Amino acid sequence: EVQLVESGGGLVRPGESLRLSCAASGFTFSTYEMGWVRQAPGKEREGIGCISSSGGNTDYSDSVKGRFTISKDNAKNTVYLQMSSLKPEDTAVYYCAAAELCPSPYESDYWGQGTQVTVSS
């Protein structure tokens, strides 16, 4: 059974940092590209970034570039999203996703259940 389990969400203040983790099982993690997608209330899903299967290449949306970093540990079957300089507009449910090529906001092979990130003073 394929599972993607996110953790690390919570409530933080603007300017603070948070790291999300996504533990994968049930598929060959090292051969999949991984991505993070978020959805704020009342808004469309937004792909915020993805990482290559080896972890050597990343790509980010303009909205998070320079503030968020995705990393991938194939030995631990885990992908991370390090978020810094958080803003209220980063408030959303964050999902990790897996696909053979960079997961898109609506088309990926596997999805996690999501974790809530709230940025508020």
Backbone as JSON, one array per atom type, in Angstrom:
{
  "sequence": "EVQLVESGGGLVRPGESLRLSCAASGFTFSTYEMGWVRQAPGKEREGIGCISSSGGNTDYSDSVKGRFTISKDNAKNTVYLQMSSLKPEDTAVYYCAAAELCPSPYESDYWGQGTQVTVSS",
  "N": [[0.85, -1.2, 0.0], [0.61, 2.14, -0.94], [1.83, 4.94, 0.73], [1.93, 8.31, 1.73], [2.95, 10.36, 4.17], [2.51, 13.28, 5.72], [4.05, 15.55, 8.03], [4.64, 17.93, 10.69], [3.38, 20.35, 10.42], [1.72, 23.36, 11.63], [1.05, 26.17, 13.84], [2.51, 29.24, 13.31], [4.33, 32.34, 13.74], [4.45, 35.29, 11.66], [7.42, 35.56, 9.75], [8.74, 33.53, 11.02], [10.09, 30.13, 10.99], [9.52, 26.83, 9.6], [9.53, 23.29, 9.32], [8.45, 20.87, 7.15], [7.8, 17.38, 6.86], [7.69, 14.47, 4.83], [6.94, 11.26, 4.78], [7.49, 8.41, 2.9], [6.17, 5.36, 1.6], [5.75, 2.06, 0.2], [6.25, 2.32, -2.51], [8.81, 2.73, -5.04], [10.69, 4.92, -3.88], [13.05, 6.28, -4.56], [13.05, 6.52, -7.28], [11.18, 8.31, -8.01], [10.08, 11.64, -8.67], [9.47, 14.26, -6.39], [7.04, 16.45, -5.0], [5.71, 19.51, -3.6], [2.59, 20.77, -2.82], [0.18, 23.27, -2.24], [-2.87, 24.38, -0.71], [-4.89, 27.0, -0.15], [-7.67, 28.25, 1.79], [-10.53, 28.51, -0.18], [-9.11, 28.89, -2.48], [-7.35, 27.94, -5.51], [-5.39, 24.95, -5.93], [-1.87, 25.15, -5.52], [1.16, 24.55, -7.0], [4.17, 24.43, -5.4], [6.76, 23.62, -5.55], [9.27, 21.26, -6.66], [11.32, 18.29, -6.63], [14.01, 16.49, -8.02], [14.37, 12.96, -8.74], [16.79, 12.01, -7.74], [17.38, 13.98, -6.0], [18.99, 16.02, -6.67], [18.23, 18.2, -8.18], [16.11, 21.04, -8.08], [13.05, 22.9, -8.24], [11.14, 25.86, -8.02], [8.16, 27.7, -7.26], [7.5, 31.13, -8.04], [6.4, 32.39, -5.88], [7.49, 31.32, -3.58], [10.16, 31.09, -3.93], [13.47, 31.34, -2.84], [12.73, 31.43, -0.21], [11.71, 28.98, 0.57], [12.83, 25.6, 0.78], [13.32, 22.53, -0.75], [14.16, 19.22, 0.05], [15.49, 15.9, -0.31], [15.7, 12.7, 0.96], [16.79, 9.8, 0.06], [17.6, 7.53, 1.36], [16.11, 7.49, 3.63], [13.58, 7.55, 2.67], [12.15, 9.97, 2.55], [10.89, 13.23, 2.08], [11.48, 16.7, 2.4], [10.27, 19.93, 3.36], [11.55, 22.87, 3.88], [10.66, 25.81, 5.33], [11.0, 29.24, 5.45], [11.0, 32.65, 6.69], [8.22, 33.03, 6.85], [4.97, 34.0, 5.72], [1.71, 35.48, 6.24], [0.19, 34.86, 3.99], [1.13, 32.4, 3.28], [-0.34, 30.59, 4.58], [-2.02, 27.57, 4.51], [-3.17, 24.3, 3.51], [-0.76, 21.87, 3.21], [0.47, 19.62, 0.88], [2.28, 16.69, 0.1], [3.49, 15.14, -2.87], [3.92, 12.57, -5.31], [5.45, 11.67, -8.36], [6.39, 10.5, -11.63], [7.46, 12.47, -13.14], [7.98, 15.87, -12.24], [5.57, 16.53, -9.85], [2.34, 17.8, -10.49], [-0.11, 20.3, -9.56], [-2.62, 19.06, -9.78], [-2.3, 16.62, -10.94], [-0.85, 13.83, -10.08], [0.91, 10.88, -9.16], [0.76, 9.85, -6.57], [-0.53, 10.95, -3.42], [-0.22, 12.75, -0.34], [-1.95, 13.13, 2.82], [-2.11, 15.69, 3.67], [-1.09, 18.59, 5.56], [-1.73, 21.1, 7.93], [-0.69, 24.43, 7.74], [-0.42, 27.37, 9.44], [0.0, 30.77, 9.43], [0.24, 33.35, 11.48], [-0.09, 36.28, 13.48]],
  "CA": [[0.0, 0.0, 0.0], [1.35, 3.38, -1.03], [1.5, 5.96, 1.73], [2.7, 9.54, 1.92], [2.46, 10.89, 5.43], [3.14, 14.56, 6.05], [4.06, 15.96, 9.43], [5.39, 19.15, 10.95], [2.58, 21.56, 10.3], [1.35, 24.01, 12.87], [0.82, 27.61, 13.87], [3.73, 30.02, 13.53], [4.18, 33.77, 13.53], [5.15, 35.8, 10.46], [8.87, 35.65, 9.86], [9.31, 32.31, 11.59], [10.38, 29.02, 10.09], [8.85, 25.56, 9.89], [9.95, 22.25, 8.4], [7.52, 19.77, 6.93], [8.37, 16.12, 6.41], [6.76, 13.57, 4.15], [7.5, 9.91, 4.78], [6.89, 7.62, 1.83], [6.3, 3.9, 1.65], [4.91, 1.33, -0.74], [6.7, 2.47, -3.89], [10.25, 2.93, -5.12], [10.82, 6.37, -3.65], [14.24, 6.85, -5.19], [12.84, 6.7, -8.71], [10.11, 9.29, -8.19], [10.21, 13.04, -8.31], [8.55, 14.63, -5.33], [6.66, 17.86, -5.01], [4.83, 20.04, -2.57], [1.45, 21.52, -3.33], [-0.6, 23.82, -1.14], [-4.19, 24.91, -1.03], [-5.44, 27.91, 0.84], [-9.14, 28.24, 1.75], [-11.17, 29.25, -1.25], [-8.2, 29.11, -3.6], [-6.9, 26.78, -6.27], [-4.12, 24.34, -5.52], [-0.69, 25.79, -6.08], [2.4, 23.79, -6.91], [5.19, 25.35, -4.91], [8.09, 23.19, -5.89], [9.5, 19.83, -6.79], [12.71, 17.87, -6.55], [14.27, 15.35, -8.88], [14.42, 11.68, -8.05], [18.06, 11.91, -7.0], [17.48, 15.08, -5.04], [20.0, 16.96, -7.11], [17.67, 19.37, -8.84], [14.86, 21.54, -7.52], [12.39, 23.99, -8.94], [10.21, 26.49, -7.1], [7.31, 28.76, -7.77], [8.0, 32.46, -7.7], [5.84, 32.82, -4.6], [8.26, 30.79, -2.46], [11.57, 31.02, -4.29], [14.32, 32.08, -1.92], [12.27, 31.25, 1.18], [11.44, 27.56, 0.81], [13.82, 24.66, 0.24], [12.91, 21.13, -0.76], [15.26, 18.26, 0.04], [15.01, 14.51, -0.45], [16.62, 11.71, 1.52], [16.35, 8.51, -0.48], [17.88, 6.48, 2.35], [15.02, 7.52, 4.63], [12.29, 7.65, 1.96], [11.51, 11.15, 3.1], [11.11, 14.52, 1.45], [11.3, 17.78, 3.36], [10.03, 21.28, 2.9], [12.0, 23.86, 4.86], [10.02, 27.08, 5.04], [11.5, 30.33, 6.27], [10.38, 33.95, 6.43], [6.83, 32.73, 6.54], [4.04, 35.12, 5.62], [0.31, 35.04, 6.41], [-0.33, 34.29, 2.74], [1.58, 31.02, 3.17], [-1.3, 29.75, 5.28], [-2.64, 26.62, 3.59], [-2.88, 22.88, 3.71], [0.38, 21.49, 2.38], [0.47, 18.23, 0.48], [3.38, 16.18, -0.72], [3.01, 14.34, -3.99], [4.96, 11.82, -6.03], [5.18, 11.39, -9.76], [7.61, 10.19, -12.39], [7.97, 13.79, -13.45], [7.55, 16.86, -11.25], [4.14, 16.49, -9.6], [1.59, 19.03, -10.74], [-1.1, 20.48, -8.5], [-3.8, 18.22, -9.91], [-1.98, 15.33, -11.54], [0.31, 13.15, -9.52], [0.61, 9.47, -8.95], [0.42, 9.61, -5.17], [-0.74, 12.15, -2.61], [-0.36, 12.65, 1.1], [-3.25, 13.58, 3.35], [-2.02, 17.12, 3.92], [-0.84, 19.1, 6.91], [-2.11, 22.51, 7.98], [0.27, 25.45, 8.17], [-1.08, 28.63, 9.68], [0.94, 31.84, 9.77], [-0.58, 34.41, 12.05], [0.44, 36.91, 14.68]],
  "C": [[0.88, 1.25, 0.0], [0.88, 4.35, 0.06], [2.48, 7.12, 1.63], [2.12, 10.2, 3.15], [3.23, 12.16, 5.77], [3.09, 14.81, 7.55], [4.81, 17.28, 9.54], [4.62, 20.44, 10.82], [2.25, 22.16, 11.65], [1.12, 25.49, 12.7], [2.14, 28.32, 14.18], [3.43, 31.49, 13.28], [4.88, 34.19, 12.25], [6.64, 35.96, 10.72], [9.52, 34.4, 10.42], [9.49, 31.23, 10.53], [9.64, 27.76, 10.53], [9.38, 24.54, 8.88], [8.9, 21.15, 8.36], [8.29, 18.54, 6.46], [7.28, 15.31, 5.73], [7.44, 12.22, 4.03], [6.76, 9.04, 3.78], [7.12, 6.13, 2.05], [5.42, 3.29, 0.57], [5.24, 1.53, -2.21], [8.19, 2.77, -3.87], [10.55, 4.42, -5.09], [11.96, 6.99, -4.45], [14.08, 7.09, -6.68], [11.77, 7.75, -9.03], [10.57, 10.7, -7.88], [9.13, 13.36, -7.29], [8.24, 16.12, -5.39], [5.83, 18.22, -3.81], [3.81, 20.94, -3.22], [0.7, 22.08, -2.12], [-1.93, 24.33, -1.63], [-4.69, 25.74, 0.13], [-6.96, 27.89, 0.72], [-9.67, 29.1, 0.61], [-10.3, 29.49, -2.47], [-7.86, 27.8, -4.3], [-5.62, 26.2, -5.65], [-2.97, 25.03, -6.23], [0.51, 24.87, -5.91], [3.51, 24.73, -6.49], [6.61, 24.87, -5.18], [8.18, 21.7, -6.04], [10.99, 19.56, -6.81], [12.87, 16.61, -7.37], [14.41, 14.07, -8.07], [15.7, 11.51, -7.22], [18.19, 12.94, -5.91], [18.43, 16.17, -5.49], [19.47, 18.22, -7.76], [16.33, 19.75, -8.22], [14.32, 22.67, -8.4], [11.32, 24.54, -8.02], [9.33, 27.49, -7.82], [7.87, 30.1, -7.32], [7.54, 32.9, -6.31], [6.66, 32.36, -3.4], [9.75, 30.77, -2.72], [12.4, 31.9, -3.35], [13.92, 31.93, -0.47], [12.08, 29.78, 1.54], [12.51, 26.71, 0.15], [13.29, 23.24, 0.37], [14.16, 20.26, -0.78], [14.68, 16.85, 0.09], [16.09, 13.58, 0.08], [16.16, 10.33, 1.08], [16.64, 7.36, 0.49], [16.78, 6.38, 3.39], [13.65, 7.58, 3.99], [11.49, 8.85, 2.44], [11.88, 12.38, 2.28], [10.74, 15.61, 2.45], [10.97, 19.08, 2.64], [10.41, 22.22, 4.04], [11.44, 25.22, 4.45], [10.56, 28.14, 6.0], [10.83, 31.63, 5.86], [8.92, 33.79, 6.06], [5.95, 33.96, 6.61], [2.61, 34.6, 5.85], [-0.25, 34.4, 5.14], [0.21, 32.89, 2.45], [0.63, 30.05, 3.89], [-2.06, 28.88, 4.28], [-2.49, 25.22, 4.14], [-1.8, 22.49, 2.71], [0.35, 19.99, 2.14], [1.79, 17.87, -0.18], [2.79, 15.24, -1.77], [4.19, 13.68, -4.69], [4.52, 11.56, -7.45], [6.5, 11.07, -10.46], [8.27, 11.47, -12.87], [7.29, 14.79, -12.53], [6.04, 16.89, -11.05], [3.49, 17.84, -9.86], [0.47, 19.13, -9.72], [-2.31, 19.55, -8.58], [-3.51, 16.85, -10.5], [-0.7, 14.79, -10.97], [-0.08, 11.7, -9.26], [0.12, 9.2, -7.53], [0.35, 10.93, -4.42], [-0.71, 11.81, -1.13], [-1.7, 13.21, 1.53], [-3.27, 15.07, 3.66], [-1.75, 17.46, 5.37], [-1.07, 20.61, 6.9], [-0.94, 23.36, 8.46], [-0.49, 26.76, 8.27], [-0.04, 29.65, 10.13], [0.13, 33.05, 10.22], [0.08, 34.97, 13.29], [-0.58, 36.86, 15.81]]
}
